[in-house]
Amino acid sequence: MAISLKTQKMLWGRAAGRCSKCRKDLYEDETETDDPTLVGENCHIVAESDDGPRANPEMPPERRNSYGNLILLCRNDHRIIDTQPGEYTIERLHQMKADHEAWVRQNLGLDEAKQHDDEQYSAIVDEWEKLAHLASWTAWSSHVLGGDHPAMWKGLDEDLYALRDRLLTRVWPGRYPDLENAFRNFRFVLQDFQETFREQAESRGGDETLMTRRFYKIDEWNPERYRRLLQQYEYHVALVSDLMLELTRAANLICDRVRQNLKRSYRLHEGRLAVESGPYEDLSFKKWVVQYSQEERQKAIPYPGLESFLTERAKRDRSFGDGPVADAL
């Protein structure tokens, strides 16, 4: 289990970004050509693994990466402490951490209000990551963009609906307006995406999956009606796909705002969220990273609402359709 963003903000913020043993600042000075280098490490008091230093196999996995079981150290002291577990016991490390955090409060003037807000924002980001299934974004979005038959796992649909409610009722700290607006933008897109998808979705696979109903299939011989319904279906699929792309842009904007306001290294290893569509006629799949342009990012809320999006989507970096339904038929 990875260490959550909130836990990292608690650990680094309360320790003032300094080693809890030697109190060294854990960022090297930047040079003319390089950014500051991170030299601090999130270290486990009780080992993360069952055979590590100070291991306790009976400790639940989720507690091993909790704030209470972590201490911030420089690389050198981390190595020393883990190679001398008899000297640096669990009790001694807990005391070392408590003493250092008390020293920070007394000597460095920790901005406790900002620390509290940062931890609150980080908890929101952690919940968003979980309910939006960021870890499997490309996989689940590929089912939405899967040819001419958008689909979604029902549990995911329920999580997305829960996320809409959580973002709507959230009490925001008000410290980072651009981050809060990015979340609002995401909520607006999510609402239109999910409701548009649900309009023509039906349960399949033992009620585990929602799939777009092929409503153009009719029981009568009526070529004109079939043609009209097929056009409507293709328009609907393109709109769902374009809203999936817009949701990805909105998610990437949140990630950028988190990096600007909370943690510069946030999701740098994972990279930007991408989507994959296909298979196409040649059985190939295509993968894209979609983002708002610099001009679009200047707006507090880049998503213009569904009615305007119907025509503006063609101006985005990628789209599947264009125009309101009346123009498409």
Buried (B, 14 or more C-beta within 10 A) or exposed (E): EEBBBBBBBBBBBBBBBBBBBEBBBBBEEEEEEEEEEEBBBBBBBBBBEEEBBBBBEEBEEEEBBBBEBBBBBBEEBBEBBBEEBEEBEBEEBBEBBEEBBEBBEEEEEBEEEEBEBBBBBBBBBBBBBEBBBBEEBBEBBBBBBBEEEBBBBBEBBEBBBEBBEBBEEBEBBEBBEEBBBBBBBBBBBBBBBBEBBBEBBEEBEEEEBBBBBBEBEEEEEEEEEBEEBBBBBBBBBBBBBBBBBBBBBBBBBBBBBBBBBBBEEBBEEEEBBBBBBBEEEEEEEEEBBBBBEEEBBEEEBBBBEBEEBBEBBEEBEBBBBBEEEEEBE
